[in-house]
């Protein structure tokens, strides 16, 4: 019985760590990419003076 509990607990921990490594890292990458894209748009360039070209 104790072995079964240990195996189940290990499986739950593995799934939890795997989820956090894959999903949290991906979300961080998406936010980082979105921020860098936002800062590199023409709207924020000094030449545009805040105007959006037609």
Backbone as JSON Lines, residues from 0, in Angstrom:
{"i":0,"aa":"X","n":[0.83,-1.2,0.0],"ca":[0.0,0.0,0.0],"c":[0.87,1.26,0.0]}
{"i":1,"aa":"X","n":[1.91,1.27,0.82],"ca":[2.78,2.44,0.9],"c":[3.52,2.67,-0.42]}
{"i":2,"aa":"X","n":[3.91,1.58,-1.08],"ca":[4.59,1.69,-2.37],"c":[3.66,2.32,-3.41]}
{"i":3,"aa":"X","n":[2.41,1.95,-3.38],"ca":[1.44,2.49,-4.32],"c":[1.24,4.0,-4.09]}
{"i":4,"aa":"X","n":[1.21,4.41,-2.85],"ca":[1.07,5.83,-2.53],"c":[2.3,6.59,-3.01]}
{"i":5,"aa":"X","n":[3.49,6.03,-2.79],"ca":[4.72,6.69,-3.24],"c":[4.75,6.83,-4.76]}
{"i":6,"aa":"X","n":[4.34,5.79,-5.47],"ca":[4.34,5.84,-6.93],"c":[3.34,6.89,-7.41]}
{"i":7,"aa":"X","n":[2.16,6.91,-6.82],"ca":[1.14,7.89,-7.21],"c":[1.62,9.31,-6.94]}
{"i":8,"aa":"X","n":[2.21,9.52,-5.78],"ca":[2.72,10.85,-5.43],"c":[3.83,11.28,-6.39]}
{"i":9,"aa":"X","n":[4.71,10.34,-6.74],"ca":[5.78,10.65,-7.69],"c":[5.23,11.02,-9.06]}
{"i":10,"aa":"X","n":[4.19,10.33,-9.5],"ca":[3.58,10.63,-10.8],"c":[2.93,12.01,-10.78]}
{"i":11,"aa":"X","n":[2.28,12.35,-9.68],"ca":[1.65,13.67,-9.57],"c":[2.72,14.76,-9.58]}
{"i":12,"aa":"X","n":[3.79,14.58,-8.83],"ca":[4.87,15.57,-8.81],"c":[5.51,15.72,-10.18]}
{"i":13,"aa":"X","n":[5.72,14.6,-10.87],"ca":[6.32,14.67,-12.2],"c":[5.43,15.46,-13.15]}
{"i":14,"aa":"X","n":[4.12,15.19,-13.12],"ca":[3.19,15.9,-14.0],"c":[3.16,17.39,-13.66]}
{"i":15,"aa":"X","n":[3.19,17.72,-12.37],"ca":[3.15,19.12,-11.94],"c":[4.41,19.87,-12.39]}
{"i":16,"aa":"X","n":[5.59,19.27,-12.17],"ca":[6.83,19.92,-12.59],"c":[6.91,20.04,-14.1]}
{"i":17,"aa":"X","n":[6.47,19.0,-14.8],"ca":[6.49,19.02,-16.26],"c":[5.59,20.14,-16.78]}
{"i":18,"aa":"X","n":[4.42,20.28,-16.19],"ca":[3.49,21.35,-16.6],"c":[4.12,22.72,-16.39]}
{"i":19,"aa":"X","n":[4.74,22.93,-15.24],"ca":[5.31,24.25,-14.94],"c":[6.52,24.56,-15.81]}
{"i":20,"aa":"X","n":[7.32,23.55,-16.09],"ca":[8.49,23.79,-16.94],"c":[8.05,24.13,-18.35]}
{"i":21,"aa":"X","n":[7.1,23.4,-18.9],"ca":[6.67,23.62,-20.29],"c":[5.77,24.84,-20.42]}
{"i":22,"aa":"X","n":[4.73,24.92,-19.63],"ca":[3.72,25.96,-19.82],"c":[4.16,27.32,-19.3]}
{"i":23,"aa":"X","n":[4.79,27.37,-18.15],"ca":[5.21,28.66,-17.6],"c":[6.32,29.25,-18.44]}
{"i":24,"aa":"X","n":[7.25,28.43,-18.9],"ca":[8.32,28.94,-19.75],"c":[7.75,29.46,-21.07]}
{"i":25,"aa":"X","n":[6.79,28.75,-21.64],"ca":[6.18,29.2,-22.89],"c":[5.46,30.52,-22.7]}
{"i":26,"aa":"X","n":[4.75,30.67,-21.6],"ca":[4.03,31.92,-21.35],"c":[5.01,33.07,-21.17]}
{"i":27,"aa":"X","n":[6.12,32.81,-20.51],"ca":[7.13,33.85,-20.34],"c":[7.72,34.25,-21.68]}
{"i":28,"aa":"X","n":[7.98,33.28,-22.53],"ca":[8.51,33.59,-23.85],"c":[7.53,34.41,-24.66]}
{"i":29,"aa":"X","n":[6.25,34.07,-24.58],"ca":[5.24,34.81,-25.35],"c":[5.18,36.25,-24.87]}
{"i":30,"aa":"X","n":[5.18,36.47,-23.55],"ca":[5.14,37.83,-23.02],"c":[6.38,38.62,-23.42]}
{"i":31,"aa":"X","n":[7.55,37.97,-23.37],"ca":[8.79,38.65,-23.74],"c":[8.75,39.04,-25.22]}
{"i":32,"aa":"X","n":[8.3,38.12,-26.08],"ca":[8.22,38.41,-27.51],"c":[7.21,39.51,-27.79]}
{"i":33,"aa":"X","n":[6.09,39.49,-27.1],"ca":[5.07,40.51,-27.33],"c":[5.6,41.88,-26.92]}
{"i":34,"aa":"X","n":[6.33,41.93,-25.82],"ca":[6.87,43.22,-25.37],"c":[7.91,43.73,-26.35]}
{"i":35,"aa":"X","n":[8.78,42.86,-26.84],"ca":[9.8,43.32,-27.77],"c":[9.17,43.74,-29.1]}
{"i":36,"aa":"X","n":[8.11,43.06,-29.54],"ca":[7.42,43.46,-30.76],"c":[6.76,44.82,-30.58]}
{"i":37,"aa":"X","n":[6.18,45.05,-29.41],"ca":[5.51,46.31,-29.15],"c":[6.51,47.47,-29.18]}
{"i":38,"aa":"X","n":[7.67,47.25,-28.62],"ca":[8.68,48.31,-28.57],"c":[9.32,48.56,-29.93]}
{"i":39,"aa":"X","n":[9.24,47.6,-30.82],"ca":[9.88,47.75,-32.13],"c":[8.92,48.23,-33.21]}
{"i":40,"aa":"X","n":[7.7,48.58,-32.86],"ca":[6.76,49.03,-33.88],"c":[7.04,50.48,-34.26]}
{"i":41,"aa":"X","n":[6.52,50.88,-35.4],"ca":[6.77,52.23,-35.92],"c":[6.09,53.31,-35.07]}
{"i":42,"aa":"X","n":[5.07,52.94,-34.29],"ca":[4.33,53.93,-33.51],"c":[5.25,54.57,-32.47]}
{"i":43,"aa":"X","n":[6.21,53.81,-31.97],"ca":[7.07,54.32,-30.91],"c":[8.4,54.86,-31.44]}
{"i":44,"aa":"X","n":[8.54,54.93,-32.74],"ca":[9.8,55.44,-33.27],"c":[9.79,56.97,-33.23]}
{"i":45,"aa":"X","n":[10.94,57.59,-33.07],"ca":[10.98,59.06,-32.99],"c":[10.5,59.73,-34.28]}
{"i":46,"aa":"X","n":[10.67,59.06,-35.41],"ca":[10.29,59.66,-36.69],"c":[8.78,59.79,-36.84]}
{"i":47,"aa":"X","n":[8.0,58.95,-36.16],"ca":[6.56,58.96,-36.37],"c":[5.85,60.03,-35.55]}
{"i":48,"aa":"X","n":[6.5,60.53,-34.5],"ca":[5.89,61.52,-33.59],"c":[4.55,61.06,-33.04]}
{"i":49,"aa":"X","n":[4.41,59.75,-32.84],"ca":[3.18,59.2,-32.27],"c":[2.06,59.01,-33.27]}
{"i":50,"aa":"X","n":[2.28,59.35,-34.55],"ca":[1.24,59.18,-35.56],"c":[1.3,57.79,-36.16]}
{"i":51,"aa":"X","n":[0.15,57.24,-36.48],"ca":[0.08,55.95,-37.15],"c":[-0.09,56.23,-38.65]}
{"i":52,"aa":"X","n":[0.84,55.75,-39.48],"ca":[0.73,56.03,-40.91],"c":[-0.5,55.36,-41.52]}
{"i":53,"aa":"X","n":[-1.1,56.01,-42.51],"ca":[-2.31,55.49,-43.15],"c":[-1.97,54.39,-44.13]}
